[in-house]
Amino acid sequence: MCARQEKIPDDHFFMRKALALARKAAERDEVPIGAIVVDASGVIIGRGYNQVETRKSQRAHAEQLAIAQATKKRSDWRLDGCTIYITLEPCAMCMGLIGLSRLEAVVYGARSPLFGYQLDNQLETQLYKKCIKEVRQGIEAEAAAALLKTFFKQKRNLP
């Protein structure tokens, strides 16, 4: 008799969870960005949404908050074997934290034309390459981009 192997949900499943957090940020008048950290067995161990305005801190990015929750849950700052799902391409600050936290994969939705880490290719350190084994982009990108566009149109009172 074979043991039943449970299937870990796919990238779209986890990105939809991050999008729900991004909507929560928008409801609180924050830029709608959400992030979750998932361990190797497919369990969500960290959740965060943008809270820069609420906390009056430039460090209150969704990624930073999700990573802080995940490290607390693990009782370890090392998040080996984990993947982070972010609705928007991470900035250089968050990508640095992702690398330092030893997350193995980064999955994001929409690209960030203003602050995305890929804009700073000259700043990309060996630290990123050493720990982060994979970066997957464009997962639920249309939904993530639409959420951001709607938010900024409302902020600017555009039709």
Salt bridges, closest charged atoms under 4 A:
GLU6 OE2 - ARG4 NH2 3.91
ASP11 OD2 - ARG136 NE 2.75
ASP29 OD2 - LYS155 NZ 3.10
ASP76 OD1 - ARG78 NH1 3.08
GLU89 OE1 - ARG111 NE 3.82
GLU104 OE2 - LYS133 NZ 3.99
GLU134 OE1 - ARG136 NH1 2.88
GLU140 OE2 - HIS12 ND1 2.87
GLU140 OE2 - ARG16 NH1 3.23
